[in-house]
Amino acid sequence: MAGYHQNLDQQQAPAFFARGPSPLARLAFFSALSLALMATDSRLQYLGSLREHLMVVLQPLQLIANAPSMLYESTNEYFSTHHRLLNENQLLRKQALIQAISLQKMKTLQLENTNLRELLQANQSLEEFSQLGEILHVGRDPFTKKIIVNRGSVHHVVEGAAVVDAKGVIGQVTRTYPASSEVTLITDKSLTIPIQIERNGLRAIAFGHGRDNTLDLPFLPANVDIKPGDKLITSGIDGIYPKGLAVATVTNIQTTPDSPFARIICVPTGGIENHKQVLLVSISQLESTNSAVSTNQTTENTGTSVTAAETVKAPPMKASGQHKKITNGAPVTAIDSSTPNKPNAQD
């Protein structure tokens, strides 16, 4: 029985428990084999084709082995590149915003420069009695059409001065402060302006509409000679607005059978809500300037006449009448300067 179990154990023993060559012997064998193969490859070049075939077979295995490291590097590069691109994108957006703001400022400056050039051209005919002003803000009352400009009584601005821009009349100074003035626009319902139709010279009074930026020409008959597109200019009969300034353009004419008057709607020519620089025009200052100039000219002419009279005036004679002087032994008759010269009868 004991012999049977011993034979069974020997038959059922696994093969991997069988002892082979020692590890030292294996190391020596494979080392010698490697040296032999290297020597053969370097001397005889027999293994070149074998290496090429093995490279073809092992290349997919190398790719699979390098896949984790390549995946890690590509992932790391993706996130680092993504972060860098986000920073660059944010910086470029900021620069684009700054450039856009600068471009807007440049456009604003160009428009302001153009407006100033137009005002300069308009100022050439009004420079004796006009001054440049800048709009500070709109009036606080939302039911009126008023603006505030940066010129006041210290700048010799008077109430009633007309306010114009490069395109036409926009309003009138209705209140002055030391450093600013309140300007009522021509579209305000409380303001009227005498106008004249440029085409035919017809005179009328323009009233501000109040609710929108338009003007009305009321109390004109339905058959009045006014057409859409007619230009309205200042007539100058009120002594406030200089004559010939553009005011508005007729846009619509409405007539009804039950009314003898026509409703004429006009749009202001000037930039009521567009420009920032304006001209403040005062005819009273022009008249005072012209009066001063006339007074100076009169004084100069009077002084010149007096001077001329004093220059022409002869020295006083001791006696009136004729006086005789001896020149080269011959008597000569001298006539007093106070006696008018008369033609000689003997001549």
Number of C-alpha atoms within 10 A of each C-alpha: 5 6 7 8 10 10 10 10 10 9 9 8 10 9 7 7 7 7 7 8 7 8 9 8 10 12 11 11 11 11 12 12 12 12 11 11 14 14 12 13 13 11 9 10 11 12 14 12 10 9 11 11 11 11 13 10 11 12 11 11 12 11 11 12 11 11 12 11 11 13 11 11 11 12 12 12 12 12 11 12 12 12 12 12 12 12 12 12 12 12 12 12 12 12 12 12 12 12 12 12 12 12 12 12 12 12 12 12 12 12 13 15 12 13 19 20 13 14 19 17 13 18 21 10 10 18 15 15 18 23 18 20 20 16 18 15 12 16 15 11 8 8 11 17 25 22 20 22 24 18 24 21 15 12 12 13 24 22 19 22 24 23 26 28 28 24 18 21 28 26 30 26 25 17 18 21 15 13 13 21 24 23 27 25 26 30 27 22 20 14 18 19 24 21 28 25 21 16 13 10 12 14 16 18 17 26 22 23 19 19 12 12 17 22 27 20 21 15 13 16 13 18 10 10 12 17 15 13 12 17 22 28 27 27 23 17 14 12 14 19 26 18 16 15 20 23 27 28 21 22 15 13 15 10 14 10 8 6 10 13 18 19 19 22 21 27 19 23 20 20 16 20 11 7 16 17 20 23 25 26 28 27 20 15 17 16 12 12 14 13 12 12 12 12 12 12 12 12 12 12 12 12 12 12 12 12 12 11 11 10 9 9 11 11 8 10 12 8 8 12 12 12 14 11 12 9 8 7 7 9 11 13 11 11 16 18 14 12 10 8 9 7 7 6 5 4 4
